[in-house]
Amino acid sequence: MMYDRGNTTETYGSATDNYWTHWVQKEFGDPNNITVTFVPVPRSQDAEKVNTLMAGDEAPDIIFSYDSNMIMQFGKDGGLVELSDLIAQYGPNLQENLAETMSYGQSEGNQWAIVAKRADVGWHSMYIRKDWLDDTGYTLQTDADGIYHMSIDDFTDLLHQFKDLDPSGQGSEMFPLGLIGAWDAGLADTIIKAFIDTPQLTDEMHACYNDMFWPGYKEGVRYLNQLYNEGMADPDFMVDTDTSYTSFNGLLSNGRILAFGHDAAEVTGVKALYETDSDAEVVPFYLDNVNGEQFNRVYAPTGMYIAVPATCKNPENAIKYLDWLSVWDNAKVFHYGFEGVHYNLEGDMVVTIPYTDEEKAASEYDFERITVGDFMLVYNGKPYGYKDSTEGMDEVTAKMKKLVYDAFIAAEVGGQADYYFQGIKTEADEKYAGLLPGLTSELPSLITCKPEEFDAAYDKVLQDWLDAGGQEVLDQKIALYNELEAAK
């Protein structure tokens, strides 16, 4: 299977017939006496197309999807090859390089999928205007790994200090704490997590309970409620539900926000800020947990779910190919091209080699890399510890690349992924799917309610959920958790 994104050029070829597909045949296929044929699947409707191919017994020998539930269900329904013995015999590199993710492709003792390794698991990070802090004489501290961090007390003091400042000379009211209404104010989760009572958070609680039941979570929401009622945030933040974060980005780029929580992968508002103010400097940081031990939610270290349909006549060849892809020297070709041709390594820095169009046209190598990302099935990201050089980039692009790189590192401090329930759903999960009231959807109203109403409002949200069937969901999830743990 190969994604067809409809973005190839006439000189490049098609998604399934180009320089890189020929390279795969030459380097993997020919030495193993295997013919590798790529089957195009439109990216925009990949799950639908895979379902159709599977239903008609016409699926290619390797299929994949980010929809883990779909892939695992194929296995439970008898539509996939069980891979344990094949991986043991033909997948030594898979076993070594994907050891961290292999269990995510298992359910009830069966290995239905090989799960790609995600290089960057950071989800959300905190950010702050370091140039403003420097101007006020505040020095951001770094931990043993050189990552910026700050206590809640210092954070609170700074927010109050900047409420009365106008560091960008805008003549407009400052909202030092940037809150975003989209995702039910979920990007403020990085602040709430600083209050989690990690010594009291059991493995069972972490696995089975919604965050809002965790010890300390309520105090984190209370803290946001306090800041909101003190005027630290835009009073209308909750209506900014557009996932392009329009209002927030406007405040940020106009110099009216000091600190905020955001995705680690992309912070478009900062780019607009840099384009407006070349002296601005935003850095990622984390808030010290008030109970001592850091906690932050991160993504599971997983990417694509890759499987072999039961209709495959030679499943050992499929595993041989995936094993070849997992060899780092092969994966690096798809990530960067050929060393000495497309790039050079300077320490841990990848430096692109510049060529003129004439030199590229005369070369035996292809410099167009339109579809190579879709060959990288077994790695989501680059697990080599390399950095992309910012040499030759404009200032804004270089600053943004560094920001994202640093943000992923800060976002991983104290990182814990959600428990893996092996794709198993309880009867209560099925029974109440879509019927239970939201929990985190109530965060905006809890952040913005009057302080004297907070305790009653928070407790009511939890009790309403339990009474509406949540207790049954919780009881069955705990039973499933204990069953899965006992089977380990």
Kinemage of the C-alpha trace (Angstrom):
@kinemage 1
@onewidth
@group {chain A} dominant
@subgroup {mainchain}
@vectorlist {calphas} color= white
{ca met a 1} P 0.000 0.000 0.000
{ca met a 2} L 1.175 3.523 -0.796
{ca tyr a 3} L -0.604 6.802 -0.136
{ca asp a 4} L -1.502 8.686 -3.297
{ca arg a 5} L -1.770 12.365 -2.388
{ca gly a 6} L -2.187 13.585 -5.959
{ca asn a 7} L 0.815 15.865 -5.589
{ca thr a 8} L 3.454 14.362 -7.878
{ca thr a 9} L 4.947 16.104 -10.906
{ca glu a 10} L 5.449 14.873 -14.452
{ca thr a 11} L 9.210 14.711 -13.984
{ca tyr a 12} L 8.939 12.921 -10.640
{ca gly a 13} L 6.565 10.189 -11.774
{ca ser a 14} L 3.627 8.798 -9.836
{ca ala a 15} L 3.320 7.937 -6.155
{ca thr a 16} L 3.913 4.286 -7.039
{ca asp a 17} L 6.430 4.586 -9.889
{ca asn a 18} L 9.356 6.941 -9.308
{ca tyr a 19} L 13.062 7.052 -8.485
{ca trp a 20} L 12.485 5.930 -4.899
{ca thr a 21} L 10.216 2.963 -5.709
{ca his a 22} L 12.906 1.819 -8.151
{ca trp a 23} L 15.527 2.261 -5.422
{ca val a 24} L 13.470 0.010 -3.122
{ca gln a 25} L 13.344 -2.668 -5.804
{ca lys a 26} L 17.079 -2.414 -6.441
{ca glu a 27} L 18.178 -2.370 -2.798
{ca phe a 28} L 15.593 -4.700 -1.231
{ca gly a 29} L 13.653 -6.525 -3.929
{ca asp a 30} L 16.425 -7.737 -6.230
{ca pro a 31} L 18.754 -9.125 -3.497
{ca asn a 32} L 15.821 -11.038 -1.973
{ca asn a 33} L 14.310 -12.198 -5.295
{ca ile a 34} L 11.115 -10.316 -4.439
{ca thr a 35} L 9.137 -8.049 -6.752
{ca val a 36} L 7.822 -5.016 -4.868
{ca thr a 37} L 4.636 -3.522 -6.300
{ca phe a 38} L 3.046 -0.460 -4.729
{ca val a 39} L -0.741 -0.168 -4.658
{ca pro a 40} L -2.092 3.417 -4.576
{ca val a 41} L -4.651 4.378 -1.930
{ca pro a 42} L -6.004 7.952 -1.882
{ca arg a 43} L -4.831 9.662 1.326
{ca ser a 44} L -8.081 11.610 1.638
{ca gln a 45} L -10.149 8.418 1.933
{ca asp a 46} L -7.621 5.870 3.099
{ca ala a 47} L -9.705 4.186 5.832
{ca glu a 48} L -12.691 3.809 3.513
{ca lys a 49} L -10.515 2.396 0.725
{ca val a 50} L -8.707 -0.046 3.034
{ca asn a 51} L -12.053 -1.275 4.354
{ca thr a 52} L -13.277 -1.825 0.789
{ca leu a 53} L -10.121 -3.701 -0.223
{ca met a 54} L -10.288 -5.885 2.893
{ca ala a 55} L -13.975 -6.667 2.384
{ca gly a 56} L -13.292 -7.746 -1.202
{ca asp a 57} L -10.211 -9.805 -0.320
{ca glu a 58} L -8.219 -7.482 -2.595
{ca ala a 59} L -5.962 -5.776 -0.071
{ca pro a 60} L -2.221 -5.527 -0.786
{ca asp a 61} L 0.148 -7.622 1.312
{ca ile a 62} L 0.949 -4.678 3.602
{ca ile a 63} L -1.728 -2.275 4.786
{ca phe a 64} L -1.482 0.529 7.318
{ca ser a 65} L -3.519 3.223 9.025
{ca tyr a 66} L -3.415 5.659 11.917
{ca asp a 67} L -6.820 4.222 12.834
{ca ser a 68} L -5.564 1.647 15.325
{ca asn a 69} L -9.065 0.445 16.215
{ca met a 70} L -9.808 -0.396 12.579
{ca ile a 71} L -6.576 -2.363 12.123
{ca met a 72} L -6.925 -4.259 15.408
{ca gln a 73} L -10.549 -5.101 14.633
{ca phe a 74} L -9.453 -6.626 11.315
{ca gly a 75} L -7.255 -8.961 13.363
{ca lys a 76} L -9.992 -9.902 15.816
{ca asp a 77} L -12.309 -10.638 12.890
{ca gly a 78} L -9.783 -13.038 11.341
{ca gly a 79} L -8.698 -10.726 8.543
{ca leu a 80} L -5.003 -10.476 9.413
{ca val a 81} L -1.975 -12.739 9.717
{ca glu a 82} L -0.837 -13.268 13.317
{ca leu a 83} L 2.742 -12.022 13.196
{ca ser a 84} L 4.523 -13.301 16.321
{ca asp a 85} L 6.385 -16.219 14.740
{ca leu a 86} L 7.145 -14.323 11.528
{ca ile a 87} L 8.661 -11.397 13.425
{ca ala a 88} L 10.728 -13.791 15.523
{ca gln a 89} L 12.101 -15.441 12.369
{ca tyr a 90} L 12.333 -12.597 9.858
{ca gly a 91} L 12.296 -9.389 11.894
{ca pro a 92} L 15.444 -9.021 14.021
{ca asn a 93} L 15.692 -5.283 13.335
{ca leu a 94} L 11.984 -4.808 14.008
{ca gln a 95} L 12.386 -6.541 17.359
{ca glu a 96} L 15.357 -4.393 18.333
{ca asn a 97} L 14.385 -0.968 16.970
{ca leu a 98} L 10.634 -1.131 17.606
{ca ala a 99} L 10.758 -2.926 20.963
{ca glu a 100} L 9.040 0.033 22.637
{ca thr a 101} L 5.991 -0.097 20.385
{ca met a 102} L 5.602 -3.797 19.597
{ca ser a 103} L 3.180 -4.421 22.477
{ca tyr a 104} L 0.780 -1.788 21.090
{ca gly a 105} L 0.087 -4.104 18.168
{ca gln a 106} L -0.945 -6.955 20.475
{ca ser a 107} L -4.390 -7.871 21.708
{ca glu a 108} L -5.351 -10.881 23.790
{ca gly a 109} L -2.040 -12.586 23.064
{ca asn a 110} L -2.025 -11.980 19.311
{ca gln a 111} L 0.377 -9.709 17.402
{ca trp a 112} L -1.957 -8.238 14.803
{ca ala a 113} L 0.127 -5.224 13.859
{ca ile a 114} L 3.603 -3.763 13.804
{ca val a 115} L 3.347 -0.278 15.241
{ca ala a 116} L 5.630 2.488 14.039
{ca lys a 117} L 7.855 4.213 16.571
{ca arg a 118} L 7.017 7.847 17.195
{ca ala a 119} L 10.165 9.944 17.614
{ca asp a 120} L 8.568 12.997 19.254
{ca val a 121} L 5.977 12.151 21.914
{ca gly a 122} L 5.632 15.644 23.387
{ca trp a 123} L 2.078 16.961 23.227
{ca his a 124} L 1.649 20.314 24.968
{ca ser a 125} L 4.198 22.762 26.321
{ca met a 126} L 4.224 26.075 28.156
{ca tyr a 127} L 5.687 29.148 26.393
{ca ile a 128} L 6.783 32.573 27.644
{ca arg a 129} L 8.196 35.857 26.291
{ca lys a 130} L 11.806 35.554 27.434
{ca asp a 131} L 12.743 38.939 25.956
{ca trp a 132} L 10.237 40.590 28.312
{ca leu a 133} L 11.548 38.630 31.298
{ca asp a 134} L 15.085 39.707 30.436
{ca asp a 135} L 13.951 43.343 30.362
{ca thr a 136} L 12.497 43.059 33.872
{ca gly a 137} L 15.576 41.316 35.236
{ca tyr a 138} L 13.887 37.930 35.804
{ca thr a 139} L 16.178 34.998 34.981
{ca leu a 140} L 14.572 31.789 33.801
{ca gln a 141} L 16.114 28.808 35.568
{ca thr a 142} L 17.183 25.650 33.743
{ca asp a 143} L 17.124 22.068 34.976
{ca ala a 144} L 19.971 19.559 34.691
{ca asp a 145} L 19.106 19.032 31.009
{ca gly a 146} L 19.123 22.735 30.193
{ca ile a 147} L 15.316 23.002 29.945
{ca tyr a 148} L 13.667 26.174 31.233
{ca his a 149} L 11.292 25.778 34.186
{ca met a 150} L 9.550 27.920 36.776
{ca ser a 151} L 7.701 27.574 40.089
{ca ile a 152} L 3.980 28.281 40.313
{ca asp a 153} L 4.718 31.122 42.765
{ca asp a 154} L 7.078 32.833 40.325
{ca phe a 155} L 4.635 32.256 37.477
{ca thr a 156} L 1.789 33.837 39.459
{ca asp a 157} L 3.911 36.829 40.465
{ca leu a 158} L 4.997 37.438 36.875
{ca leu a 159} L 1.431 37.317 35.569
{ca his a 160} L 0.374 39.943 38.091
{ca gln a 161} L 3.425 42.073 37.340
{ca phe a 162} L 2.801 42.089 33.592
{ca lys a 163} L -0.908 42.816 33.969
{ca asp a 164} L 0.028 46.437 34.626
{ca leu a 165} L 2.813 46.665 32.023
{ca asp a 166} L 2.727 47.496 28.348
{ca pro a 167} L 6.046 45.995 27.197
{ca ser a 168} L 5.262 46.290 23.496
{ca gly a 169} L 3.911 49.830 23.775
{ca gln a 170} L 0.584 48.838 22.252
{ca gly a 171} L -1.484 51.016 24.529
{ca ser a 172} L -3.905 48.086 24.951
{ca glu a 173} L -4.863 46.004 27.958
{ca met a 174} L -2.542 43.096 28.722
{ca phe a 175} L -3.872 39.586 29.274
{ca pro a 176} L -0.658 37.977 30.596
{ca leu a 177} L -2.099 34.447 30.603
{ca gly a 178} L -3.102 33.282 27.151
{ca leu a 179} L -6.077 30.910 27.243
{ca ile a 180} L -7.699 29.316 24.189
{ca gly a 181} L -11.333 28.248 24.046
{ca ala a 182} L -10.759 25.614 21.378
{ca trp a 183} L -10.439 21.996 22.532
{ca asp a 184} L -12.428 22.897 25.666
{ca ala a 185} L -9.530 25.013 26.950
{ca gly a 186} L -7.451 21.833 26.834
{ca leu a 187} L -4.244 23.669 25.947
{ca ala a 188} L -4.206 24.981 29.530
{ca asp a 189} L -3.740 21.383 30.638
{ca thr a 190} L -0.006 22.026 31.012
{ca ile a 191} L -0.818 24.372 33.903
{ca ile a 192} L -3.314 22.021 35.540
{ca lys a 193} L -0.855 19.125 35.411
{ca ala a 194} L 1.528 21.114 37.645
{ca phe a 195} L -0.963 20.476 40.481
{ca ile a 196} L -1.345 16.701 40.018
{ca asp a 197} L -0.568 14.949 43.309
{ca thr a 198} L 1.658 12.378 41.656
{ca pro a 199} L 2.507 10.476 44.891
{ca gln a 200} L -1.236 9.835 45.336
{ca leu a 201} L -1.954 9.035 41.668
{ca thr a 202} L -2.035 5.234 41.468
{ca asp a 203} L -1.448 3.285 38.255
{ca glu a 204} L -5.098 2.226 38.348
{ca met a 205} L -6.272 5.837 38.609
{ca his a 206} L -3.988 6.888 35.772
{ca ala a 207} L -5.272 4.083 33.551
{ca cys a 208} L -8.977 4.074 34.331
{ca tyr a 209} L -10.147 7.431 35.658
{ca asn a 210} L -10.724 10.610 33.712
{ca asp a 211} L -8.143 13.267 34.615
{ca met a 212} L -10.743 15.314 36.449
{ca phe a 213} L -10.897 12.604 39.139
{ca trp a 214} L -7.131 12.581 39.660
{ca pro a 215} L -5.782 13.945 42.945
{ca gly a 216} L -4.741 17.562 42.505
{ca tyr a 217} L -6.509 18.157 39.182
{ca lys a 218} L -9.288 20.112 40.846
{ca glu a 219} L -6.713 22.426 42.439
{ca gly a 220} L -5.191 23.051 39.018
{ca val a 221} L -8.559 24.096 37.606
{ca arg a 222} L -9.164 26.202 40.716
{ca tyr a 223} L -5.868 27.992 40.036
{ca leu a 224} L -7.016 28.854 36.500
{ca asn a 225} L -10.344 30.027 37.913
{ca gln a 226} L -8.468 32.295 40.313
{ca leu a 227} L -6.319 33.790 37.550
{ca tyr a 228} L -9.316 34.322 35.295
{ca asn a 229} L -11.275 36.113 38.006
{ca glu a 230} L -8.239 38.307 38.697
{ca gly a 231} L -8.298 39.501 35.078
{ca met a 232} L -5.158 37.658 33.989
{ca ala a 233} L -6.804 36.199 30.859
{ca asp a 234} L -8.991 37.470 28.050
{ca pro a 235} L -12.507 37.454 29.566
{ca asp a 236} L -13.917 36.175 26.259
{ca phe a 237} L -11.368 33.418 25.654
{ca met a 238} L -14.019 30.684 25.837
{ca val a 239} L -15.721 31.840 22.630
{ca asp a 240} L -12.476 31.433 20.658
{ca thr a 241} L -13.390 27.887 19.632
{ca asp a 242} L -12.052 28.165 16.084
{ca thr a 243} L -9.159 25.708 15.944
{ca ser a 244} L -7.081 28.277 14.074
{ca tyr a 245} L -7.008 30.130 17.447
{ca thr a 246} L -7.872 33.434 15.774
{ca ser a 247} L -8.403 35.642 18.829
{ca phe a 248} L -5.510 34.175 20.780
{ca asn a 249} L -3.078 34.536 17.871
{ca gly a 250} L -4.137 38.141 17.442
{ca leu a 251} L -3.411 38.959 21.088
{ca leu a 252} L -0.105 37.090 20.961
{ca ser a 253} L 1.201 38.666 17.776
{ca asn a 254} L 0.197 42.119 19.038
{ca gly a 255} L 2.276 41.728 22.198
{ca arg a 256} L -0.529 41.392 24.716
{ca ile a 257} L 0.241 37.900 26.095
{ca leu a 258} L 3.154 36.888 28.328
{ca ala a 259} L 2.719 33.104 28.753
{ca phe a 260} L 0.484 30.352 27.427
{ca gly a 261} L 0.071 26.621 26.916
{ca his a 262} L 0.034 25.313 23.358
{ca asp a 263} L 0.747 22.375 21.067
{ca ala a 264} L 4.400 21.441 20.877
{ca ala a 265} L 4.327 20.755 17.148
{ca glu a 266} L 3.176 24.092 15.739
{ca val a 267} L 2.695 27.577 17.209
{ca thr a 268} L 1.457 29.728 14.336
{ca gly a 269} L 0.812 32.757 16.527
{ca val a 270} L 4.501 32.958 17.416
{ca lys a 271} L 5.420 32.991 13.727
{ca ala a 272} L 3.135 35.989 13.226
{ca leu a 273} L 4.703 37.620 16.283
{ca tyr a 274} L 8.223 37.116 14.912
{ca glu a 275} L 7.183 38.588 11.586
{ca thr a 276} L 5.864 41.641 13.422
{ca asp a 277} L 8.576 41.986 16.074
{ca ser a 278} L 12.047 40.726 15.149
{ca asp a 279} L 13.272 41.272 18.722
{ca ala a 280} L 10.664 38.970 20.258
{ca glu a 281} L 11.881 35.725 21.808
{ca val a 282} L 9.463 33.002 22.902
{ca val a 283} L 10.843 29.963 24.705
{ca pro a 284} L 9.232 26.721 25.912
{ca phe a 285} L 9.320 25.902 29.622
{ca tyr a 286} L 7.523 23.774 32.185
{ca leu a 287} L 5.956 24.600 35.529
{ca asp a 288} L 7.359 22.793 38.546
{ca asn a 289} L 4.853 20.372 40.033
{ca val a 290} L 3.671 21.724 43.390
{ca asn a 291} L 3.823 18.211 44.868
{ca gly a 292} L 7.366 17.525 43.705
{ca glu a 293} L 7.200 14.904 40.931
{ca gln a 294} L 6.656 16.166 37.394
{ca phe a 295} L 3.711 14.875 35.393
{ca asn a 296} L 2.728 15.680 31.834
{ca arg a 297} L 0.631 13.744 29.352
{ca val a 298} L 2.499 12.676 26.234
{ca tyr a 299} L 1.510 10.737 23.172
{ca ala a 300} L 2.009 6.988 23.171
{ca pro a 301} L 5.299 6.264 21.329
{ca thr a 302} L 3.273 4.995 18.385
{ca gly a 303} L 2.648 5.986 14.798
{ca met a 304} L 1.241 3.980 11.923
{ca tyr a 305} L -0.402 0.598 12.578
{ca ile a 306} L 0.955 -1.775 9.926
{ca ala a 307} L -0.594 -5.184 9.231
{ca val a 308} L -0.521 -8.124 6.816
{ca pro a 309} L -3.942 -9.262 5.508
{ca ala a 310} L -4.817 -12.929 5.740
{ca thr a 311} L -5.012 -13.037 1.923
{ca cys a 312} L -1.242 -12.512 1.681
{ca lys a 313} L 0.345 -15.581 0.087
{ca asn a 314} L 3.891 -14.891 1.314
{ca pro a 315} L 3.629 -13.042 4.630
{ca glu a 316} L 7.297 -13.746 5.353
{ca asn a 317} L 8.202 -11.409 2.471
{ca ala a 318} L 6.082 -8.655 3.961
{ca ile a 319} L 7.943 -8.954 7.262
{ca lys a 320} L 11.298 -9.019 5.457
{ca tyr a 321} L 10.393 -5.715 3.772
{ca leu a 322} L 9.255 -4.060 7.007
{ca asp a 323} L 12.413 -5.317 8.707
{ca trp a 324} L 14.496 -3.763 5.911
{ca leu a 325} L 12.661 -0.460 6.384
{ca ser a 326} L 13.476 -0.536 10.101
{ca val a 327} L 17.236 -0.655 9.458
{ca trp a 328} L 18.332 2.856 10.319
{ca asp a 329} L 20.689 3.239 7.349
{ca asn a 330} L 17.749 2.525 5.032
{ca ala a 331} L 15.324 4.732 6.937
{ca lys a 332} L 17.799 7.621 6.823
{ca val a 333} L 17.724 7.532 3.027
{ca phe a 334} L 13.988 8.191 3.078
{ca his a 335} L 14.370 10.893 5.711
{ca tyr a 336} L 17.341 12.774 4.261
{ca gly a 337} L 18.481 11.290 0.963
{ca phe a 338} L 22.042 10.042 0.453
{ca glu a 339} L 24.826 11.297 2.714
{ca gly a 340} L 27.423 13.196 0.696
{ca val a 341} L 24.885 13.804 -2.064
{ca his a 342} L 21.809 15.354 -0.445
{ca tyr a 343} L 23.267 16.193 2.951
{ca asn a 344} L 26.294 16.097 5.219
{ca leu a 345} L 26.468 15.377 8.926
{ca glu a 346} L 28.249 17.876 11.155
{ca gly a 347} L 28.119 16.258 14.576
{ca asp a 348} L 24.395 15.741 15.181
{ca met a 349} L 23.447 18.427 12.656
{ca val a 350} L 22.045 17.558 9.208
{ca val a 351} L 23.259 20.144 6.695
{ca thr a 352} L 21.610 20.146 3.274
{ca ile a 353} L 24.015 20.291 0.325
{ca pro a 354} L 22.980 23.084 -2.060
{ca tyr a 355} L 22.874 22.368 -5.779
{ca thr a 356} L 21.852 24.397 -8.790
{ca asp a 357} L 18.987 23.204 -10.972
{ca glu a 358} L 21.535 22.359 -13.684
{ca glu a 359} L 23.600 20.241 -11.281
{ca lys a 360} L 20.483 18.427 -10.090
{ca ala a 361} L 19.384 17.722 -13.666
{ca ala a 362} L 22.808 16.290 -14.522
{ca ser a 363} L 23.010 14.095 -11.411
{ca glu a 364} L 22.306 10.376 -11.375
{ca tyr a 365} L 20.375 10.950 -8.126
{ca asp a 366} L 16.869 12.349 -7.745
{ca phe a 367} L 16.542 15.515 -5.694
{ca glu a 368} L 12.746 15.620 -5.717
{ca arg a 369} L 11.453 13.984 -2.527
{ca ile a 370} L 7.710 14.389 -2.923
{ca thr a 371} L 6.543 10.989 -1.662
{ca val a 372} L 9.458 9.704 0.400
{ca gly a 373} L 7.653 10.454 3.672
{ca asp a 374} L 5.140 7.746 2.860
{ca phe a 375} L 7.833 5.068 2.637
{ca met a 376} L 8.746 5.646 6.285
{ca leu a 377} L 6.150 3.268 7.684
{ca val a 378} L 7.973 2.012 10.741
{ca tyr a 379} L 9.195 5.396 12.006
{ca asn a 380} L 6.990 8.398 12.703
{ca gly a 381} L 9.606 11.133 12.789
{ca lys a 382} L 13.368 10.797 12.972
{ca pro a 383} L 14.646 8.617 15.850
{ca tyr a 384} L 18.311 9.369 15.300
{ca gly a 385} L 18.858 12.374 17.563
{ca tyr a 386} L 19.807 14.564 14.610
{ca lys a 387} L 18.897 18.227 14.252
{ca asp a 388} L 18.149 19.964 10.968
{ca ser a 389} L 20.565 22.801 10.324
{ca thr a 390} L 19.043 26.282 10.085
{ca glu a 391} L 21.869 27.360 7.780
{ca gly a 392} L 20.553 29.481 4.915
{ca met a 393} L 17.079 29.876 6.447
{ca asp a 394} L 15.488 33.264 6.959
{ca glu a 395} L 15.463 34.447 10.576
{ca val a 396} L 11.789 33.703 11.275
{ca thr a 397} L 11.952 30.178 9.862
{ca ala a 398} L 15.146 29.422 11.800
{ca lys a 399} L 13.672 30.711 15.064
{ca met a 400} L 10.495 28.682 14.583
{ca lys a 401} L 12.425 25.486 13.858
{ca lys a 402} L 14.396 25.906 17.087
{ca leu a 403} L 11.227 26.719 19.029
{ca val a 404} L 9.482 23.518 17.932
{ca tyr a 405} L 12.575 21.406 18.588
{ca asp a 406} L 12.909 22.806 22.123
{ca ala a 407} L 9.150 22.567 22.742
{ca phe a 408} L 9.078 18.831 22.142
{ca ile a 409} L 11.870 18.383 24.680
{ca ala a 410} L 10.131 20.523 27.312
{ca ala a 411} L 6.811 18.768 26.661
{ca glu a 412} L 8.337 15.379 27.444
{ca val a 413} L 9.478 16.260 30.978
{ca gly a 414} L 7.569 13.984 33.358
{ca gly a 415} L 5.800 12.525 30.343
{ca gln a 416} L 3.426 9.603 30.770
{ca ala a 417} L 1.308 8.111 28.000
{ca asp a 418} L -2.209 6.811 28.539
{ca tyr a 419} L -2.601 3.146 29.427
{ca tyr a 420} L -2.990 0.765 26.486
{ca phe a 421} L -6.186 -1.277 26.772
{ca gln a 422} L -5.278 -3.353 23.694
{ca gly a 423} L -8.191 -1.930 21.743
{ca ile a 424} L -10.652 -3.781 23.992
{ca lys a 425} L -13.954 -2.049 24.723
{ca thr a 426} L -16.106 -3.058 27.674
{ca glu a 427} L -19.854 -3.566 27.464
{ca ala a 428} L -20.343 -0.307 29.335
{ca asp a 429} L -18.121 1.538 26.829
{ca glu a 430} L -20.376 0.311 24.038
{ca lys a 431} L -23.571 0.926 25.994
{ca tyr a 432} L -22.825 4.540 26.900
{ca ala a 433} L -20.847 5.593 23.824
{ca gly a 434} L -21.949 9.135 22.947
{ca leu a 435} L -24.472 9.242 25.799
{ca leu a 436} L -22.392 10.276 28.800
{ca pro a 437} L -22.099 13.999 29.533
{ca gly a 438} L -18.729 15.510 28.776
{ca leu a 439} L -16.245 16.078 31.570
{ca thr a 440} L -13.441 18.176 30.132
{ca ser a 441} L -16.033 20.003 28.004
{ca glu a 442} L -17.034 21.688 31.261
{ca leu a 443} L -13.566 23.175 31.802
{ca pro a 444} L -14.344 26.589 30.245
{ca ser a 445} L -17.384 27.055 32.508
{ca leu a 446} L -15.407 25.932 35.567
{ca ile a 447} L -12.548 28.305 34.777
{ca thr a 448} L -14.921 31.243 34.344
{ca cys a 449} L -17.427 30.677 37.175
{ca lys a 450} L -17.414 32.764 40.360
{ca pro a 451} L -14.814 31.500 42.862
{ca glu a 452} L -17.443 30.905 45.538
{ca glu a 453} L -19.357 28.639 43.129
{ca phe a 454} L -16.331 26.643 41.988
{ca asp a 455} L -16.358 23.706 44.440
{ca ala a 456} L -20.043 22.951 44.004
{ca ala a 457} L -19.838 23.287 40.217
{ca tyr a 458} L -16.790 21.018 39.927
{ca asp a 459} L -18.245 18.324 42.190
{ca lys a 460} L -21.539 18.418 40.291
{ca val a 461} L -19.796 17.789 36.971
{ca leu a 462} L -18.187 14.623 38.353
{ca gln a 463} L -21.332 13.389 40.104
{ca asp a 464} L -23.544 13.956 37.053
{ca trp a 465} L -21.136 11.866 34.982
{ca leu a 466} L -21.107 9.032 37.530
{ca asp a 467} L -24.902 9.046 37.846
{ca ala a 468} L -25.417 9.007 34.067
{ca gly a 469} L -23.571 5.688 33.704
{ca gly a 470} L -20.000 6.755 34.293
{ca gln a 471} L -19.754 4.631 37.437
{ca glu a 472} L -20.603 1.532 35.410
{ca val a 473} L -18.037 2.490 32.758
{ca leu a 474} L -15.449 3.055 35.466
{ca asp a 475} L -16.128 -0.220 37.284
{ca gln a 476} L -15.802 -2.267 34.112
{ca lys a 477} L -12.652 -0.423 33.023
{ca ile a 478} L -11.022 -1.144 36.385
{ca ala a 479} L -11.950 -4.826 36.060
{ca leu a 480} L -10.455 -4.927 32.537
{ca tyr a 481} L -7.311 -3.145 33.745
{ca asn a 482} L -6.791 -5.700 36.518
{ca glu a 483} L -7.365 -8.546 34.063
{ca leu a 484} L -4.811 -7.200 31.583
{ca glu a 485} L -2.262 -6.513 34.310
{ca ala a 486} L -2.660 -10.019 35.733
{ca ala a 487} L -2.019 -11.496 32.267
{ca lys a 488} L 1.326 -9.702 31.890
